[in-house]
Amino acid sequence: MSTATLTSLLDYLTGALTTDNKQWLADHLYQQVRENKSPTPYTMEEIDTMLREAEEDYAAGRYKTNDEVFDHKSV
């Protein structure tokens, strides 16, 4: 991942996360670095399952619009 992409992600997270969320994320990232573990990638079966479930939820009307997701007033 490029430095520009990482910087953009960091800027987003800095603005979007609470202090407690930032601390939780930092603790988990440091733990992974100390243990030299990389996140396990999803299998194709897991991805297919997630997509199928998301499509079923959408078809059943179980979803939020972009505006609902990013409406910070309801938080």
C-alpha positions in Angstrom: 0.0 0.0 0.0 1.4 3.4 -0.9 2.3 6.0 1.6 -0.3 8.3 0.2 -3.0 5.7 0.6 -1.9 5.0 4.2 -1.8 8.7 5.0 -5.4 9.1 3.6 -6.5 6.1 5.7 -4.9 7.5 8.8 -6.5 10.9 8.2 -9.9 9.3 7.8 -9.5 7.2 10.9 -8.3 10.1 13.0 -11.4 12.1 12.1 -13.9 9.2 12.4 -12.8 7.3 15.5 -13.3 8.1 19.1 -10.3 8.2 21.4 -11.3 4.9 22.9 -11.6 3.4 19.4 -8.2 4.7 18.4 -6.7 3.2 21.5 -8.3 -0.2 20.9 -7.0 -0.2 17.3 -3.5 0.8 18.3 -3.4 -1.9 21.0 -4.4 -4.5 18.5 -2.0 -3.3 15.8 0.9 -3.3 18.2 0.0 -6.7 19.4 0.0 -8.1 15.9 3.4 -6.4 15.2 4.9 -7.8 18.4 3.6 -11.3 17.5 4.7 -10.8 13.9 1.3 -11.9 12.7 -0.5 -10.7 9.6 -4.3 -10.8 9.3 -5.5 -14.1 7.8 -6.9 -13.5 4.3 -10.4 -14.6 3.6 -11.0 -17.7 1.6 -13.0 -17.5 -1.6 -15.7 -19.5 0.2 -15.9 -16.9 3.0 -16.1 -14.1 0.5 -18.8 -15.8 -1.5 -20.8 -16.4 1.7 -20.5 -12.8 2.8 -21.6 -11.6 -0.7 -24.5 -14.0 -0.8 -25.7 -12.9 2.7 -25.3 -9.2 1.8 -27.4 -9.7 -1.4 -30.0 -11.6 0.6 -30.2 -8.8 3.2 -30.5 -6.2 0.4 -33.3 -8.2 -1.3 -35.1 -8.4 2.0 -34.8 -4.7 2.6 -32.3 -5.1 5.5 -29.9 -2.3 4.6 -29.1 1.4 5.3 -28.6 4.1 2.8 -25.3 5.9 2.6 -26.9 8.9 4.3 -28.1 6.7 7.2 -24.7 5.2 7.6 -22.9 8.5 7.8 -25.6 10.4 9.7 -23.6 11.3 12.8 -26.6 12.8 14.6 -28.0 9.4 15.3 -24.9 8.2 17.0 
